Amino acid sequence: MCKKIFSIAIFCGLLVGCFDEKGSDANATSEIRGEEEANLSSPPKVPSPITREHNTKVIVKLEVIEKKMEIAKGVEYTFWTFGGTVPGKFIRIKEGDLVEFHLQNHPSSKMPHNIDLHAVTGPGGGAVSSFTLPGHESVFSFKALNPGLFVYHCATAPVGMHIANGMYGLILVEPRGGLPKVDKEYYVMQGDFYTKGKFGKQGYQPFDMEKAIDERPTYVLFNGSSTSMTGDKALTANVGERIRLFVGNGGPNLVSSFHVIGEIFDNVHREGGKNIDHNVQTTLIPAGGATIVDFKVEAPGNLVMVDHSIFRAFNKGALALINVKGNEEKKIYSGKIEDNVYLPEGAAIQEVSEKEKVSTADNLEDQIRLGKNIFSQNCAACHQLDGKGIKGAFPPLANSDWLNENSRRAIEVVKNGLSGSLTVNGEVYDGVMPALGLSDEDIANVLTYVYNSWGNSRKVITPADVKSVPSQSSAGGGH
C-alpha cells in the first residue's frame, strides 16, 4: 500500500485497484491463521485500519439493547440498538477473513431480534441463523468473500419497525491491499424516524406505525439524533487533511441525497463497491445502501453535511457539521469582498434622499432604518419580516426571551454563527446559523433594529459593543 499520496491522480489510481473483482475460489480456500476479537467502535468513530497481511478468524460480539435516548433536545424515544448506539457498532474486517458472529439479546429486551448483514453470502444474510430471544445468544459464522462497505440491520418481523427503531449499522470488508491512507475517518449513517408527536414535540414520543407505512417521517437524522454531530460534538478536521467518510442509509424508507456544503468529493465508492466516481457534488445512497467518500479540506470553517432533499435538513434534522481549523487561503476562498448597490439595466431608478444615502448611523433613528435594510436582505427569509420565525425550523425574534436575556450572546451569534440547539419562548430549535460576514456597524444596526421591534427590550447596540466580542476566525482560525 502506498506510504504517501503524491496527487489526487495517484490516489485515485490506487483506489481503482482496491476493490477488485472478488476471487471467490481464492477467498473460499484462503488460509486462516489464528483468531482475534473484533475491535468495534461507536459512531462517529471508526476502528483503525487493519495492518495484518494474513486472514484470521474474527470473533464479533454484538449485543442488542432496547433503551430510551434523546432523538432531539428534550425529546426521548425508545431505540432498539446494536451495541447501545444508533447506528450500531462499526465492524471492520478483511476480505477473506472467517467471522464468528455472536448476537446477544439483553435479558431486559422485550422483543426477539436477529441480524442480516449484507456482507454475508448465505440465507437471510445471517438472519435465519441469528433469531435470538431476550436473554439468549446465537452464534454463526461466514466467510468475507466480497470487499466493500455493507449495511447490517435487524430482519425480525415486522422488519420495517425494527429498522425504524434504529437497528442498523455498517460493516467494512477491507480489500486485501487495504484502503489508501487518509488523515481521518468517520462513521455517519442516516435514518428516518416516525414519532406520534410532531418534530420537536417535547417529552417521550412513541413509534407511529401509520406514519412509517405511509412514509411520512417526523425526523430524518444522522447518527440517531438531531444533535449527534453539532456544537461540541461536531466532527473535526484541519486544513490540508484528507477525510474519509463511511456513510450508510438505514432507511427504512427514504433514499439519501448526501451532500457536504462547501466541499466536493474527490472520490466516491458508488454504493460502497469498487466503482469510483470523481469530483462528485451529491451522491445517492439507497435505503439499505452505503458509500465511501473522501476529500481534502482546503478552507477553514464549518462544512455542513445534509440530505440535499433539503427540507429534511432544515426541518427534520438531517444536518451535521465538520469543523475545520486552520489558516485561510484567500486564493481558494476569499469571503465577501464587496457589497455594492445593484440596479439592472432598465430598472426604475428611485429618487433617494440624502438621508437614505447615509451608511453610517448618527442616531437611533438611523440605526433602526439601516438595520431594517440589513434584516430584510440577510435575515427575513428565515426569521420572517414580522420576526415570528418558522415554527420547528427558525426561532422567533419577536418577544424573544432568549434574545432579551443576553445581548452579548446575540452579538456572538450574528458575528460568529451558531450550531446546535437553543430554547426560545419554550420551544427547542436545532440547526445552523452561519456567520454572515457583516461589519461591526452592520451588526450593531441590525440588532438595534431587532431589539427595537416586535415587543423586544428596546436595547441599543453600538459598534463598540460588537467590537468587544472576538470573532472566532481571529481567535482560533475558522468558525
N, C-alpha and C positions, 0 to 999 in steps of 0.2 A: 504494500500500500504506500502511496506517496507520503513523503515526510513534509513536503512543503507545496503549497498551491501557488504556482507562479502566475497564473492568469485564469480568468473565467473559462477560456477556451480549453486549457489543460484540465481544469476542474470538471468541466462538462464531459470531456473525453473520458475521464476516469469514471464518471457516473454511468456513462453508457455501458461500460464493461461490468458494472457492479451487479446488476440484476440480469444475469444471463439466462438463457433457456434452461429450465430445470433438467438436471440429469437424473431422471427417476431411478434408473438402474444403479448409478453410482451412489445416490443417496440411500437407496434401499440396502445396499451392501457395505456402506462405509463403516470403517472400524470405529467402535465406541470404546473410548478409554476412560475409565474411572467414572466418578459421578460428583455432582456439586448441587447445592441448593440454590435456586434462582434468587437473585437479588432484585426484589420488586420495589417499585417506587410509587409514591402518591403524586398526583398531579399538583403542580405543573412540572415536577421533576422527572428526569429520565435516568434509568440506570446507566452506568458507564459503558462505553463500547467494549465489546468482547475482544480480548487480546490473544486468547489461546488459538493455536492453529489447528488443533485436532477437534474431533467431535467427542462429546461426552454425554452421559446420562444426566439430564437436568431435572431436579425434583422441584415442582411448583406446588406450593401450598397456598390456597386461596380460600378465605373464609367469607361466607355470606352473613351479613349483619343487617338487620332491619332497624333503622334508627331515625329519630327526628333531628333535622338540621335546618338551618336558615336557607331558604331559597332566595330570599331578598331581605333587605334590612327590616327587621321587625315582623317577618313572615316565616312561619315554620311549616314544614312539610315532612311527611314520613317517607323517607327514601329507602329503597331496597338496594343494598350495595354489595359489590365485590371488594371486600377489604376495608369497608368503613368509609369509602370516599366515592364521589361521583365526578368523573368516571372512575372505574375500578383501577386497581394497581396496574402499572405498566409492566409488561412482561417482555424481556429481551433474551432471545436465544439465537442459535446459529444454524444456518442451513445444514441439514444432515444430523442434527442432534436428536437423541431419543428423549422424549419428555415423559416423565412420570407425573401425572396430574392428580393432586389431591383436592377435591372440592369438599369443604367443611361447612355445614349449615349450623349456625349457632343455635344452642338449645332455646334461646329466647325468641327465635323466629316463629312466626305464625303460619308461614307458608312453606311448602316444599319448593326447591329450586334445582336448576341444573345449569349447564353451560354449553353453548355452541360456539366453538372457536372456528372462525373462517379459515384459519391456517391448517385445520385438520382435514385430511383425506380419509373419510370414513362416515358411517351413518350418523346423520344429525350433527356432524362436526364435534362429536363427543356427547351430544345431548342425550342420546339413547343410553349411554353408559353412566351418566352422571346424575340421574334423577336422585335427589337426596332429601330425606325428611329432616325436620328440625332435630338437632342433636345427633346427627349421623354424618358420616364421611364416605364419599365414593372415590375410588381410585381407578384410573385407566391410563393407558399410555398411547403415544402416537409418535411417528417419525416426522420431523420437519422437512418435507420434501421441497416446498416452494419458498424461495426468498421473497420478501415483501413486507408491507405493513398491513395488518389484518385486524378487523373488529372481532371482539367476542361479546356475547350477550346471553342472557337467560332465555331459554326457549320452553319454559313450562307454561302450560295454558292457564289463563289467557295470555298468550305471548306478548301482545301489544301492551298489556297492563304492566307486566314485569319490566319491559324495556322502558316504558314511560315513567316508571318509578326510579329509573337511574341505573338499571342493571346492564351496563355495557362498559367496555374498555378496549385497549389496544394491545396487540402482541406483535412485536417486531421480530421477524426472522431475518437476521443479518445474512447477506450473501457471504460466500466462503472467503472472499477477499476483504470483507468489511466495507464500510462506507468511508468516503473521503473525510478527512479530519476537518472539523469546524471548531469554532471557539465556544459556542454554547448550543445546547439542545433543550427544547421544551416540549411539553405534552399538553395539547389542547384538544378538547372534544366537545362538540355541540350536541345539544339535545333539546327537544320540545316537551313542555310540561303542561299539565291540564289540571287546574285547581277550580274548586267551586267558586271561590271569591275572585273578583277582578284583579288585574295587575296591581300590585302594591297594597291590596287589602290586608290590613294588619291582623296579627294573631295566627292561630293554627288554621291551615287550609287543607281539606281532604282532596283526594283524587276525584276527578269528574269523568266518568266513563263516557257519558254522552258527548262531551266536548272532544274527547280523544277519538271516538268513532267518526265524528263529523270533521275531524282535523282542524279544530279551532283552538290552537294553543293559547294559554294565558301568558306563558313565558317561553322565550327561546333563549337559551343560555349557553355560555361556555363554562365548562367545568362545574356545572350544577348550581351556580349562584350568580346573581347579577353583580356581586361584588368580588367574585373569585380572583380577578386579576386587575383590580383598580386600586387607586390610592396606594397605601403602603404595600399592598400585595401585587402591584404591577410587576410584570416581568422586567428584567433589566438587561442592558447591553451598553457597550462602549463604542464610540465612533471608530470605524475601521474593523470591527469584528464581523465574522461570518456567523449567522444564526441559522439553525435548522429547527423547523417546527414539524413535529409529528402530529398531524391533525386528523381527527376522526369525526364521524357523524353518527351518533347512536340512533337518531330519529326519535320516536318510531315512525314519524310520518314525513317530515319535511326534508327537502333537498337543500343543502347549504351552498350559498354563493360566497365562498370565503375570500376575503379581501383584507389587506393591511393598508390603511390610509397613510400615504406618504412613503410607500415602498413599492418596488416591482420585484416579483420573484425571479431570481436568476435561473433557478431550476425547479421544475415541478415533476415529481414522480406521479404521473396521472393515475389516480385511483390506487395509489400505493404500490404499483407494479414497476416493471422495468422500462416502460416508455417514458421518456423525459422530454418535456417542453421547456422552452427558454423564454425569458422576458415576458412573463405572464402577469396580467394585472389582477384577474379574478379567476378562481378555479372552482368548478362544480364538484361537490362531494355528495354522492347519493346517500340516502339513509342506509346504514349498514355498510358504508364505504369509508375509505381513508385516503390521505395523500401525504406526501413528504415534500415540503418546500424549503428552500434555503435562499438567503440573500445576504449581501454585505451591507451594513448600515454605514451611511456616509454623512449624516447630518444629525445634530442633537435635537432632542425634543421628544414629544410623545407620539409614537406610532400607534394608531388605533386599529385593533382587529375587530372586524364586523362581519356579520352576514349581510351582504350587499342587497338582499331583499330588505331595503333599508328601514322600513317601519319596524322590523324585528329588532334592529339595533337600538333605535331611539325610543321605542315604545314597548318592547317586550324583553329587553335586557341583553341582547346578543352583542355585547361590546366589552372589550378588554384592552389593556394598554401594555406597550413595551416602552419603558422609559430609557431613552438613550442619552448617555452623558458624554461630554467631550467638547472639543473646540469647534466653533462654527467655521465652515468653509464657504465663504461668500460666492465663490465661483460655481459651487454646486447649487446653493440655495441662498438667495440674497435677503429674503424677508421683504417687507414692503419698503420700497424706495421713495415713492411719491404718492400723494393723494391729491389729485387735481380735479377741478370742476370740468365736467364734460357736457358739451352741447353739440349733439349731432347736427349734420348739415340739414337745413330746412326746419329745424326745431324752432318753436316760438321763443324769442328772446324776451325774457321778462324784465321789466324795469326793477332794478334793485336799489334800494335806498342806501345811502352812505352808511347808515347804522347796520344794515344787514351784511354789508361787505366786511364789517369788523370781525376778525377771527379771534381777537383777544378780548376777554371779558373785562369791563371796567367796573361792573356792579352785579348785583344778584340777578337783576332782570336780564342782563347779557348772558350770564352763566346759564340761566334756565332756557333762554332762547337757543343758544348754541348747543346746549346739552340735549335739547329736544331733537335737533337735527341729527346729532350723533346717534341718539337712541333709535330713531326711525331707520337709519342706514345700517346699523350694526346689531340691534337687539330686538327689534319689534317682531321679526319673523318667528322667534321662539317665544318671547315673553309677551307678545301681542301689544298692539298700540294702546290698549287700555290697562296694560300692566297685569292682567289677570292670569297670564301664562296658559298652559295647556295641561289639564288635569292628568296626572300619571306620567307626564313627559317633561314639562318645563315648569319650574316653580313660579308662583305669582310674585310680583314685585309690589303689588297693591296691598296696603295694610300688612306688610310682611314683618312678622315678629323676628325672623332670622336677620333681616336687613337692619331693622331698627335697633337691635340688641348690640351690634358691634360694627361701627363704621370702618374701623381699620381692617377688619376681616373682609368687608365688602370691597375695599380698595385692593386687598391682596388677590381676591378672586378676579376682578376685572383686569388687574395688571398681569397676573401670572397664570390665570386659568384655574380650573378646579376639576378634579376627578374623584369619583366616589359618591357617597350618599350624604344627604343632609335632610333635616326635617324642617319644613316651613308650614306654619299655621296648622300643625298636627299631621301633615301628610309627608310621607317619605318619598324622596326623589333620588334616583340613581342615574348617573350619566357623566358626561364630559362637557365642560365648557372650555373651549380653547382660549388662550390669551389672544387678544385682538390686535395687539401691536399699536395701541393708541398712545399718544403723548401724555405726559403728566397733566397738562392743561385739559386735554380732551377727557381724560378720566375724571378729573375734578368736575368738569362741566356736566358730563352725563350723569354722574352720581348725584350732583346737586339737583339736577332736573328730577331724577327718580325720587330723591328724598323730599322734594317739594311738590310731589304729585300723589294722587290716589290715597290720601289719608295717611301718608308717612310722616316722619318726625320733623320735617322742615329743616333738617340739618344742612349746613353749608360745608362743602368740601373744597379745600384750596389746593392749588398745585403743590404747595409746600407739604401738605398732608400726604399727598400721593408720593412725592419725592422721598419722604421719610420711610416709606415701605420699600425694602430692597426687592429688585427683580431677581427671579430665580436664575436667569441666564448669567447675571453678573455675580450672583452668589456662588454658583456651582456649575455652570456650563450646561444649559439646556433647561427646558421647562419640565 
